Amino acid sequence: MRQRNERIKGRSIKGCSARLHQLLDAAGFPEGRKRATAFADAFGLSKPNVYRWLNKDKIPRNYHELRRIAEGLNADPFWWALGDPEPSEAQQEAAPEVDIRLYSRCAAALIGCLKELVDRPLQLNSRALARGYTELYKHAQENGDEIDPDRVSVAAVKVLAEHKKQQDS
């Protein structure tokens, strides 16, 4: 069964062929007719699919394949498909190491604070949550891995403010 990504479904992928060409340029693939063959061979892809992706503003239907190819090109699959977020220099080179224990402590602190502030389940924006986790993580790193409760409260309020803004629009 093919799995489609719900974030991509229904959104415009216009320009995805141009973005794929940018990724292939950055990865050193040859230009011209040799590009499609080299790309297909490198990732074990069919040439008809590669042709559509390079020329017809199409992306792989299967999200796992989209992700596998994007990761092989050191890119964000959503950037390739949708044009956001733009790949940063950090993504193009090497991702910074993350202390997963500290990051999970920051996430738990933010979720705990949100539970205290909200008396009902909410469908919160995952990007807003990720920004909150990351903000807390960076601050904790700068302060000896200590998570400041005041910073947690501010991050929670920002997440809730973004949630309200989305509901109002």
Secondary structure as UniProt FT lines:
FT   TURN            6..10
FT   TURN            14..15
FT   HELIX           16..26
FT   TURN            27..28
FT   HELIX           33..43
FT   HELIX           47..55
FT   HELIX           63..72
FT   TURN            73..74
FT   HELIX           77..82
FT   HELIX           89..92
FT   HELIX           100..117
FT   HELIX           126..142
FT   TURN            143..145
FT   HELIX           149..168
//
